Amino acid sequence: MSDIEIAQKAEMKPIIGLVEEKFGIPAEHMDPYGHYKAKVSLEYINSLTKQQDGKLILVTAISPTPAGEGKTTTTVGLGDAMNRLGKKTMMCLREPSLGPCFGMKGGAAGGGYSQVVPMEDINLHFTGDFHAIGVAHNLLAAMIDNHINHGNELEIDSRRIQWKRVVDMNDRALRKITVGQGGPANGYLREEGYDIVVASEIMAILCLATNRADLKERLGRIVVAYKTDRVTPVYASDLSAQGSMAALLKDAIKPNFVQTLENNIAIIHGGPFANIAHGCNTVTATKTALKLADYAVTEAGFGADLGAEKFIDIKCRMSGLKPSAVVLVATVRALKFHGGVAKDDLNNENIAALEKGFVNLERHLNNINNNYGLPCVVCINHFTFDSDAEISLLKEKCEALGVTCVVSKHWAEGGAGAEELAKEVLNVVDNREPGFSYVYDENLPLWEKMETISTKLYGAANITASPKVRGEIEVLQEKYGKFPVCMAKTQMSFSTDPTIKGAPSGHTVEISEVRLANGAGFIVAIAGNMMTMPGLPKKPAAERIDITDDGVITGLF
């Protein structure tokens, strides 16, 4: 069966009763969205302050390939397996974006027998969080143009407006647009553009805010433009926008509870992409899971060079979180792809290509162990075409590096297929005191932070930028030098060229643009030609997604 067919046959339990049964949350603190989705009140979360924290397990992966790696699937399978072993465990995931659901991915709720459900709801509109974020973002954009139209008391330089609009869809036609056409009644003519919702600073703010007051304060800090003197920033608070934006986010800030196919609880909340944003679910969701469970299993987007780095250097730095162990997910197929095998030939045994592609896993592992200072377990997400010889080679090479490699069959068997992985992870978490280190010191200049990430993690020889971008970085350094850096880089390669596989070294990373995310509290450094508004592929997933006359969704993966 396809993933959606498996999900639609799931025997789900009403979420309110299930959450109360497993974690003791009284029904009055849960806001149901139908029978199988619910939000938990911030007041209840605040009541957990004195509870002891559980242990945090981070799931990340090698550099993504069209062959697929299965980070979300592994997070769910591992969590289900730990619950099968009698360990009180909760999973924390990001919400899928409609852009990739109708573009390349066709869904992002796990796969096979390791899924979160209701799958269609989670992949489509869920509880409306992304809608709220998009409306709050675009409200601020409308208030900027409205202020200029009504006299521009703040002296906003319309050529230096920093705040684009957003939509939760891949739409390349909106990257560069012109607004204000049609005469003075429609405002002032100027160039504009759209980002995808998951790249919005408001998404990052929601994911990093710790309470409503923090949310509103961060929203007010957003730099929307500069004045005509070209140096004085204009903040969202100057437009008195933060209150109404926070009002739109009143429910979005509450974590969402759903269940796995095995009726274990998962929190799905927030969803920034890790290639163009910071790639982690909300701090509130993760901390809530740690208060309620003995173990929380969470994921960070794309490869460990992106999501895991931002999890460490942005999310952990700001929140005080500290993972106890990392699970690095790989597949035989993906490693053969990094070894030069074409996608159509990945099901064929190829020991030479696997050995060649292993360098990608090796670099990610080195980064986790030596740059993040964390213990790691390698999970080989099993495919039926994997040969015994290929599995043996991977185990031998991992053993030579001093790391345990576990073949996990959670996709086909659910939690039962991940019990060996769970036992190994628990062995590390319960018996080893993790080290922990940030990739760079917060006191390093912004340029050196970008350089450190690029040389330490990406294997680059150096970084470069145009005189214009270097000048912008120097200006940002004066006031925001202690901010962490959020690198916006292709997820497909350690370099800025998505076609270069394996573990390239000695390349140059070009910083093509920098953006201040003052409310979120970091600097976005765009590397190469990375775009914050994706486009649809030639054959988008939207072409196969459908609904039957009796309301059944089909075609979601």
Sequence and secondary structure as in RCSB ss.txt:
>XXXX:A:sequence
MSDIEIAQKAEMKPIIGLVEEKFGIPAEHMDPYGHYKAKVSLEYINSLTKQQDGKLILVTAISPTPAGEGKTTTT
VGLGDAMNRLGKKTMMCLREPSLGPCFGMKGGAAGGGYSQVVPMEDINLHFTGDFHAIGVAHNLLAAMIDNHINH
GNELEIDSRRIQWKRVVDMNDRALRKITVGQGGPANGYLREEGYDIVVASEIMAILCLATNRADLKERLGRIVVA
YKTDRVTPVYASDLSAQGSMAALLKDAIKPNFVQTLENNIAIIHGGPFANIAHGCNTVTATKTALKLADYAVTEA
GFGADLGAEKFIDIKCRMSGLKPSAVVLVATVRALKFHGGVAKDDLNNENIAALEKGFVNLERHLNNINNNYGLP
CVVCINHFTFDSDAEISLLKEKCEALGVTCVVSKHWAEGGAGAEELAKEVLNVVDNREPGFSYVYDENLPLWEKM
ETISTKLYGAANITASPKVRGEIEVLQEKYGKFPVCMAKTQMSFSTDPTIKGAPSGHTVEISEVRLANGAGFIVA
IAGNMMTMPGLPKKPAAERIDITDDGVITGLF
>XXXX:A:secstr
  HHHHHHT     HHHHHHHHH   GGGEEESSSS EEE HHHHHTTTTS   EEEEEEESS  TT   HHHHH
HHHHHHHHHTT  EEEEE    HHHHTTTSS  SEETTEEEESHHHHHTTTTSHHHHHHHHHHHHHHHHHHHHHT
T TT EEEEEE   EEESS  GGGSSEEES SSGGG   EEE EEEGGG HHHHHHHH  SHHHHHHHHHH EEE
EETTSSSEEEGGGGT HHHHHHHTTTTTS EEEEETTS EEEE     TTTS  B  HHHHHHHHHH SEEEEEB
SSSIIIIIHHIIIIIIHHH    SEEEEEE HHHHHHHTT  GGGTTS  HHHHHHHHHHHHHHHHIIIIIS   
EEEEEE  TT  HHHHHHHHHHHHHTT  EEEE HHHHGGGGGHHHHHHHHHHHHH       SS TTS HHHHH
HHIIIIIS  SEEEE HHHHHHHHHHHHHHTTS EEEE  SS SSS TT  S   S EEEEEEEEEETTTTEEEE
EETT  SS    SS GGGT EE TTS EES  
